Amino acid sequence: VIDIQNLLHPDTQSPLSSPDTPTLNLNEPPEHPSSPWTHPIKCIRSHSLSSLNQKYCLYTSSTSLINGLSLLTTPSTAALAIPHLSEEPLTYFFPPSEARNWHTVTRPWEIVHVDRKGYGVVATRRIQKYETFMIDQPSVVMDQSLEGNVDEKAVLKLLAEGVRRLKYPGVVWGLSGRHAGRKIDVEGEEEEEEGRMEEDVMMTNAFGTEFGETKFRALFPVVSRINHDCDPNSFVMFSHSGFSMGIKAYRDIEPGEEITISYLLLGKTYPQRQEQLKRWDFTCTCALCSLAAHKRQISDIRRTRIQTLTQTLDEHWREKSYHAAITDAEEMVELMKEEGLTALLADQYVVLAKLWVLYGEREKAEEYAELAVDILGDMGFLGGESKEEWGVERLLEAFGARGVYD
Ligand SMILES: C[S@@+](CC[C@H](N)C(=O)[O-])C[C@H]1O[C@@H](n2cnc3c(N)ncnc32)[C@H](O)[C@@H]1O
């Protein structure tokens, strides 16, 4: 049995914890004997017309996952989530032999202060291209359909309670820049509304993700320490197994190098990136944003062209002008290569495989399917199966390019 608690040693977390971390009452009875929830389930109801009287509840299991889990969602979604809580994430990210050893291996990163960025994550040894080097699990998961549909104050109260119920609530509070991990009660200063700090942490740090039909914000406390770069060296990969997230390297990372991910979809122009990053309240000084003006202009021209081609490809596909769509997609491939957008190439190859199928040239479709499978396999998206098992049809079925437009 692999001890998930060892994946992220609490000792990394405790220095960031608030000193007033409340003690949990683990003796409270669960709602149902077979239920994983360790605390009473608390519910509120929606008041909006679109989802009138929908029940949303706070479900906490302080003994599941790395830091316990507080889940704010509808009863039906919570019921669907239960089986995944006890699933083992390591077997999703690693072949069995590596999964067995993972907990004994020293993790290759540490959380440190980074100049003008607050905390950040830095490699402590060489990390290899496509290696999975961090696994995290969420502490708080919030149904996005709560937003605007339920009384805001009631949601904030539940959120605050959800955080207090976790094994190490300070890990979440510590993510708040404003409070630097401590709830300070300065005399004369108006006390902040309950749940505002936790909401702020969710807005700055949580990842948007989907489970079934439902959209969520999921807070992964350790991944939350990773800073942004517009040309990042790492990327995230979700798994339903234990609702985990793996962090993988796009390229080799040297010891001492900061680990970065992109907070935005890749392929945006400089003005788009600056605009969208305002949400996180910093000015990006990554290598791509710091390019000399003329080089940045060239990069932006390519990126704008990719965005235009995305639209024309879509139109051509809808009109069944497959050859024109192929021409668009092939131009995009060249531009993505020039821009170093390797991560986007796999999708583009899948699209091309599909278009060549529709155009009736099987050989070309196979060529592109092979290119897509190569990248997807290296990135770990084929679930450990050998690339040979992935032909055109299976690829198109699994990666969504089937039946989109036809
Ligand atoms: C998800 S947190 C990352 C961890 C954070 N630095 C910390 O100390 O906990 C996002 C916040 O980190 C900071 N940040 C992230 N990427 C940055 C960058 N490239 N440059 C400066 N600040 C950055 C911003 O304050 C942003 O709101």
Ligand as a Chemical Component Dictionary entry (heavy atoms), coordinates in Angstrom:
data_LIG
# 
_chem_comp.id                   LIG 
_chem_comp.type                 NON-POLYMER 
_chem_comp.pdbx_formal_charge   0 
_chem_comp.three_letter_code    LIG 
# 
loop_
_chem_comp_atom.comp_id 
_chem_comp_atom.atom_id 
_chem_comp_atom.alt_atom_id 
_chem_comp_atom.type_symbol 
_chem_comp_atom.charge 
_chem_comp_atom.model_Cartn_x 
_chem_comp_atom.model_Cartn_y 
_chem_comp_atom.model_Cartn_z 
_chem_comp_atom.pdbx_ordinal 
LIG C1  C1  C 0  -0.661 30.757 -7.520  1  
LIG S1  S1  S 1  0.244  31.937 -6.639  2  
LIG C2  C2  C 0  1.920  31.425 -6.871  3  
LIG C3  C3  C 0  2.684  31.358 -5.560  4  
LIG C4  C4  C 0  2.924  32.682 -4.897  5  
LIG N1  N1  N 0  4.098  33.334 -5.456  6  
LIG C5  C5  C 0  3.087  32.528 -3.399  7  
LIG O1  O1  O 0  3.933  33.185 -2.812  8  
LIG O2  O2  O -1 2.317  31.757 -2.824  9  
LIG C6  C6  C 0  -0.005 33.284 -7.722  10 
LIG C7  C7  C 0  0.619  34.586 -7.263  11 
LIG O3  O3  O 0  2.041  34.492 -7.337  12 
LIG C8  C8  C 0  2.608  35.671 -7.880  13 
LIG N2  N2  N 0  3.236  35.350 -9.171  14 
LIG C9  C9  C 0  3.008  34.256 -9.932  15 
LIG N3  N3  N 0  3.759  34.259 -11.038 16 
LIG C10 C10 C 0  4.483  35.389 -10.991 17 
LIG C11 C11 C 0  5.447  35.972 -11.864 18 
LIG N4  N4  N 0  5.802  35.393 -12.998 19 
LIG N5  N5  N 0  5.995  37.160 -11.497 20 
LIG C12 C12 C 0  5.637  37.778 -10.333 21 
LIG N6  N6  N 0  4.710  37.277 -9.480  22 
LIG C13 C13 C 0  4.149  36.094 -9.797  23 
LIG C14 C14 C 0  1.463  36.663 -8.033  24 
LIG O4  O4  O 0  1.371  37.419 -6.881  25 
LIG C15 C15 C 0  0.250  35.742 -8.161  26 
LIG O5  O5  O 0  -0.948 36.371 -7.759  27 
# 
loop_
_chem_comp_bond.comp_id 
_chem_comp_bond.atom_id_1 
_chem_comp_bond.atom_id_2 
_chem_comp_bond.value_order 
_chem_comp_bond.pdbx_ordinal 
LIG C1  S1  SING 1  
LIG S1  C2  SING 2  
LIG S1  C6  SING 3  
LIG C2  C3  SING 4  
LIG C3  C4  SING 5  
LIG C4  N1  SING 6  
LIG C4  C5  SING 7  
LIG C5  O1  DOUB 8  
LIG C5  O2  SING 9  
LIG C6  C7  SING 10 
LIG C7  O3  SING 11 
LIG C7  C15 SING 12 
LIG O3  C8  SING 13 
LIG C8  N2  SING 14 
LIG C8  C14 SING 15 
LIG N2  C9  SING 16 
LIG N2  C13 SING 17 
LIG C9  N3  DOUB 18 
LIG N3  C10 SING 19 
LIG C10 C11 SING 20 
LIG C10 C13 DOUB 21 
LIG C11 N4  SING 22 
LIG C11 N5  DOUB 23 
LIG N5  C12 SING 24 
LIG C12 N6  DOUB 25 
LIG N6  C13 SING 26 
LIG C14 O4  SING 27 
LIG C14 C15 SING 28 
LIG C15 O5  SING 29 
# 
